[in-house]
């Protein structure tokens, strides 16, 4: 499924082919969830069958009691009456016990299904490529894990149980009514004509309305998440009022769609009541005449009325189920869309083991283009000897960051191959690749936890001494010790207690402790102020020593520590030499360097 396909799932109108594909995809996911719990489902079904069968026995026992047991009791034959009362109580007790067992057993089964689905979604979303996450907004990913899973949970917890129990009860009730009095059953069958039209109208309209509800809900979540994620930009550009207005429009859309759903219930529920009341009235009228002429016992008429009245009781619950089903079906379609996304950088089936990598990188006729077809690297060749530090410079869009993402295997080449010590990166396991190649980006993300925890991400089994040594190597030790709890200070969510520059320094320590063969710094010093940048220069010397390094930087002060500078333009290398040689020349880098020096004056 393409990225465009994922984005299109939030549309309301879909063509027939798209609808068919989505249904097949969600059905496949549903079967994969059901398959491991088939035995548990069979037990649940058995319990609910017996519980509803015992529930349907009551009116028949009442009919027997009125028409048979009571006349005999009048003549001092009390045994039939006691048997009827005992049978009625036993049926009620059996119904309650079996229903309790069914609901308890079904609840456990449903929770297992939800756990499986939630875990699958989380694990798969982590494995998906960077391109997916750059295209599929974080708000929509969160909607899959929250509102969509909640819709499925609601269906499993209430709707599914009510649907199965209600359908079985209607079958047993109709069968009992047919056996007791075929005439009353015929009247019940006639009531199916208006009932079918009413239900069909309800289903057709709720299907559209619930899809609109899911879309409106997803848009609300996306807007909320994007606003809260970018709260600094919101504050900086005073976007509060604009966001408030936009969110109010989305909230009104959501309210309006839900109001239309409620209106459908406002017609359907009274319609059900009316059909049920009319049906009972005709059964009473038709049966009453037969009771008068002696062809029907009053007990059977009473049971027929009870059966007819109870027959319509599950209908409202089943209507609620249908709405929950529509909502859950839409949610399952969206979740299955994410789970069907293939990994663009999959784990190799038979990975090659690379012991103690040196860091020799080689691009061989590499072409790369994104899913939108835009070519970024056309026929790219490059040899980076082990231990060499190269700097990539060039204008925005020249292909520098794409090259770095290929080296770190966030993407795979569209054509050609990229080798590490003679081995195609696609043949290395993800675990080995992450140990051999580390990338430090401009956005130094710190996870909730302590400073020490964040540094140890590069080496989970690192000792406190190793963590401190890494911090000292990049010049961040003194800052950490100045924090309230030193290395045990909680950096809070997204590193909120430290500045952008300080977060970057901590990320350098994280990279240092990982001790990779290849280190990539993608605009990693962009968030540092001048004093911090000078502080980290010595740390960078230590960090880069003895390993292959790729530095992407607009600040040319960082480039000075490189062995070799590559100037890129439109995905091609137009200059390649030492910093000194390029500065002394007349090419693009020389002009860039001269302009940078002039800006410092």
PyMOL commands that set and color helices and strands:
alter all, ss='L'
color gray80, all
select helices_A, chain A and resi 3-8+16-35+38-74+79-127+130-135+138-180+182-229+231-236+240-292+298-311+313-339+400-407+425-427+430-436+451-458+464-473+477-481+486-488+493-495+500-514+530-544+556-559+579-584+588-600
alter helices_A, ss='H'
color red, helices_A
select strands_A, chain A and resi 361-369+375-384+389-394+415-420+423-424+437-441+518-522+548-552+564-569+572-577
alter strands_A, ss='S'
color yellow, strands_A
deselect
rebuild
show_as cartoon
